[in-house]
């Protein structure tokens, strides 16, 4: 019995090893390759010039579950989906269909003649790997089939299929876009994916605005008004000057990030392939930006501190600022999970840690104000106002807060920028 079990386990292990998709040994010398291989491979695309044709092979490691799947190779003159010539390899039960299609925009449309420009097309599924091979003529009179004597970016996507029809493509780890254009007359070995620089700039600016500027500015306004009663900076109270500096910086960087992403996307972002939660990101971003613009406008028209209805402004200013802070944290967390951000998932936990820290530090300051400091009374010494009780501890907490917030900001921006 033990012998049978051992044989069965050994057989499973051998099958698992055989099922692994490996990078061809000829990549970079005999054939051109684009893959995501790093120990294991999710996909491999190869090409080789063959007279007036180019021979292609597309391979995909299938996800568990046994459902039909597909892999597609797109040719694009930029690093975005839209105006792309596509060749797809689609499972339909035991059959594999190779066909041509086109991306007019952020969607895919089959060609009238799905086999136009293709020859020797065939596909198979073996040991958990979907593979298809085909030859494509270098030139075509059809504008939706791109000439292969021109260099193009490669777009690789995959997803589920049903009855020979493709479903929405997956978002992790595909689709990927080659960092540079590809010469199909070469045998280059390519890996990695194009970096959406403007997306990363957008994310970095938003992180600086909300993790650093807003976190410090809001704490100053809520807990440090009674501090430094005899000092001024720029002819204003100390807390107000630094609060205004922080919030103006947050306004400028947030507005810049908002403009940058709209310039980059050129329209409202549909976030094709994202989950419903992720699709909330642009809506949250617009609401947050509206609040960011609204609050300083309200501040310009605020009543005098001794005005009868000053409390209305104070509550409105607090409410808009608090909502903006909460929604910005949600937008940041959703933003780093988007495919175009190309950010590792652990960045979400760094942001969650920042939110938890912000809640704890404000709770500590609230307890300190309630239990130690008596901010409703003014203390005099030698005819001058002096700091309320607990001021030394509050100054230490503020210095600690600035250091921690700066560390969170640097960590998040570095994670976004280098990945």
N, C-alpha and C positions, 0 to 999 in steps of 0.2 A: 504493500500500500504506500509506504513511504517513497519507494522508487517511482511509483506512478505520479505522486504529488510533485516530486522533484523534477520529473520529466516535464510535467505540465507547466510548472513555474519557469523552467529553463526555456520551454517553447514560447511562453508569453514574453519573456525577456528578449529572446532572439527576434520575435516579431516586432517588438517595440523598437529594437535597434534598427531593424530593417526599414521600419516605417519612417525613420528620421529623414527629412529632406536635407541633403548636403550640397554644398557649393561645388560645382564642377571644377576639376583640377586644371582645366584649360583656360580658366578665366584670366584675362589680362595678357594671354599669349596667343592662344588659338582662337578664342571667341571673346566677344564683348559680353559683360555681365553687369547687371544691376540687382542687388540683393540686400536683405537686411540681416544677413548671417552674422551671428556673434555667438559661436558655439552651436546654436541651433538656427534653423532658417524658417521663417514664416513664408517667404516667397523668394523665387529666383527667376529672373528674366535674362535670357541669353539671345545673342544675335550674331550672325556671321554673313558677310557679303558672299554672294554666290552668283557671279555674272551680273545679269540685269535684275536679279532678285536679292532679297535679304531673307535668310532663314531665321525664324524666331522659335523660341521655346519658352512657355510660361509654366511655372510650377508653383503650387500652393499647398501648404500643410493644412489639411482639413481639420475643422473643429470637431470635437466629439459630439455625438448626438445622432449621426447617421443621416442628417437632412442634406438635400442637394445644396451645392454652393457654386460660386463662380469667382473667377479672377479676370480682371481686364487691364489692358495696357493702353494708356492714352498718350497721344503726342500733342504737345502744346507749345506755343511760342512764348508763354509766360509761366508763372508759378501759381496760376489760379485755374479752377475748373471753369470751362467756358471756351467755345470755339476750339474744340479738341477732336482729333480723329482717334477713334477707339477700335480696338480689336478685343473681343471678349471670348472667354472660354466658359461655357455654362453646362453644368450637369443637368441631365434630365433622366433620372433613374439610372439605368446602366449605360446610357448614351451620353456623349459629350459633344456639344455643338460649338463650332468656332464660327464667329460671325463678326461683321463690321457694323459699327454704329457711329453716332456723332453726338457731341455735346454742344448744342447751340448756346446754352447758358448753364445754369446750375441744375441741369437735368439731362437725361440721356435719351436719344431717339434712334431707333434702328433705321438702317438704310433700306431703300426699296429693294435693292439687290444685295442681300446680306453677305454674299460670297464674292462680291466684286473685288478684283485685285488680288484675291487669295488663290493659292494652289497648294496641293499636297496637305490640306488641312485635316488633322485627325487629333483625337484626344482620348484619354483613358484615366481611370482611377485605380490606383494600386497601392496597397499598404498605407492607406491614409494620406495619399498624395494625389492631387489633381494635376494632370499634365496635359498640355496640348502643344502641338507643333504645327507650323504653317510657313509657307513662303509668301512674300508679298513683293509685287513689282515695285521697283524703285520710283517709277513715275506713274502718274494717273491724270486723266483728264477731268476726273470728278473732284471738285473743290473740297468735298468732305472726306476725301482720302488723301492724306498729305504725302508729298514726295519724300522719299527716303534719302535723296542726295542732299537734303537740307538738314541742319542740326535742329533737334527739338528737345525740350524737356520731357522726361518720362513721368507719367502719372500712373501709379499702380493702386488699384482698389480691389476689394473683394466683398462678398456678402452672401446672403442666403438666396436660394432659388426655389421656385415652385412651378412644376409642369413646364420647365424650360424657360421661365420668365424670371428676370432678376428682381430681387427686392432691394430696398435701400442699402447702400454700401455700409460696411462697418466703419467705426471711427478709431479703433485701437487694435493693432498699431497702424493699420492702413486707414485711409489712403496716404501714400508717400509720394513726394515729388523730388525728382533728382536735383541735386544742388546746382548742377550746370547742365547746359545743353549737351546732347549726345550725338556723336558722329557715328553713323551706322557702318561706315567704311573702316572704322577702327576696331580695336579689340581691348578697349578700356575696361577696367574693373572698377565699378562705381558702387558706392554705398552711401548711407546717410540720406537725409532729406533736406530740402530747401528750408531755410529759416525765414519765417515771416517777421522781418526786422521791425516793421511798423507796429505789428501786434505786440512785440516785446517792448518797444518804446512806450506804447500805450499803457501796457501793464505796469511797467516800471514807474512811470509818472503817477499813475493812480496809487501805487503802493507808497510812493514818497508823500503824496498828498494826504492819504488817510492814515497810514501807519505812523508816519513821523509828524507831519505838520498838525493834522487835526487832533491826534491823540494828545499832544502837548498843549495845543491851544485850548482845547475843551477843558482839560484839567485845570489850567490856569484860571479860566473864567468861572469855574464851578467852586473851586476850593481855595483860591489865593487872593481874592479881592481885599481882605483885611490886612494882607501882608505889606511890608515896607511902606507904612503910612506917611513917613516923612521924606520919601525919596520919589524922584521923577526921572523918567527917561523920555526924551523928546517932548518935554512939557506935558507929559501925561503920566498917570499912575503906572507904576512898574508893570503890574499884572496886565493892564489894558494894552500897553505898548507891545509887549511880547505876544499877547493873545492876538492882537491885530496883525502883527507880523506873520504869525503862524497861519492865521486863517486867510490872509491875502495870498500867501504862498500856496496854500491849499487850493484857493480859487484859481490862481493862474495855472498851476500844474494840472488841475482837474480839467479846466477848460481846454488847455493845450492837448491833453490826452483825448478828450472828446472830439476835438477837431481832427486830430491825427487819424483816429480810427475811421471816421466818416470819409476822409480823403482816401484812405487806403481801400476801404470796401466799396466806396463810390455809390453806396445805396444802403438801404436798411438791411442789416445782416439777417439772413434767413437761418443761418447755422445749420445747413443741411447735414443730416446724419446725427445731430446732437439729440440728447434726451430732452424731454419736456422741461425738466429742471434747468438744464443748461440753456435752453432757449429763453429762460427768464432773464438771462444776463443783460442783453441789450435794453430790455425794458427797465430793469433796475438802474442801469447806467444813465438812461435818459431822466428818470425820476430824481436820482441823486444829483445830476448836473443842474436840473431845474431848482432843487433846493439850494445848491451851492450859489446859484445866481440870485435867488430870492432873498437869502439871508443878508448879504451885504446891502442890498437895496433897502430892505427893512431897516437896517442899521443907519443908513443915511438919513432916514426920516424919523428916527427915534425921538420921542419927546424928551424934555429936560428931566434929569434925575428926580427933581422935586415935583414934576407934573402929576396931576391928579390921576391920569390914566396911564402912567408909565408902566404899571403892572401888566397891562394888556400886551405891550411890546415885549416885556421881559418874558412872559409866558410863551408868546408866539415865537420869539427868537430861540428860546430853549427847545420848544417842540420841534421846530424845523431842523435845528442843529442835531437834536437827538435822533430824529428819523433819518436824516442824512447819514449819520454815523452808523446806525444799525444796518441800513440798506446797503451802504458802501461795503461793509464787512461781508454781507451776503454776496454782493456782486464780485468782490475779489475772490472769494472761495469758489464760486461757480466759474469765474473767468479762467482760473489756472487749470481747470479740468477740461477746457476746450481743446480740441485736436490742434488747431492752428497755434495755440500758445506753446506747444511742445515743451511742457513743463512736467517733471516727474510728480507722481501723485503725492509724495510725501510733503510737497509744498502746502497741500491742504492742511496737514497736521500742524505745520509751522504757523499758518494763519489761524487755525483754531486755538493754538497755544497763545497767540497774540491777543485774540478776543478774550480768552479766559484770564490772561494777565491783566488786561485793561479793566475787566469787571472787578477783579480782586483789588487792584490798586485804588479804584474809585470807591469801593466799599470801605477799604481801610481809611481813606481820607474822609469819607462821610462819617464813620464812627469817631474819628479823631475830632472832627468839627463838633459833633454832638456831645461827646463825652469829656473832651479835654479843653478845647478852645471855647471861649465864650465870645463869639463874633458879634453879638448884639451889644456888647459894652466896649467903650473906648478907654484905654488906659493911658495915663499921662505920667511923664517923668521929666522933671525940670522944665515944665511948661510945654513939652512936646509929646505928641502921640507916640506910643511904643507898640511893638508887635503884640498880638494877642498871645495868650498862653499856648504852649505847644508849638510855637513858631520855629524853634530850632529843629524839632523833629520833622516838621512839615518841609523845611528847606532841605533836610537830608533826603526825605522821600522824593522831593522834586528832582534833586540831582540824580538819585537812583533811577527814577522814572525816565529821565532824558537818556541816560546811558542804555537802559534796557530797550527802550523804544528805538534808539539808534541801531542797536544790535539786531533787533527784529527787522528793521527796514533794510539794512545792509544785507542780511541773510536772504530775505525774500527777493530783493532785486538781483543779487548774484545768482540765485537759483533760476530766476526767469531768464537772465541774460546769457548764462553759459550753457544752458541745456537746449 
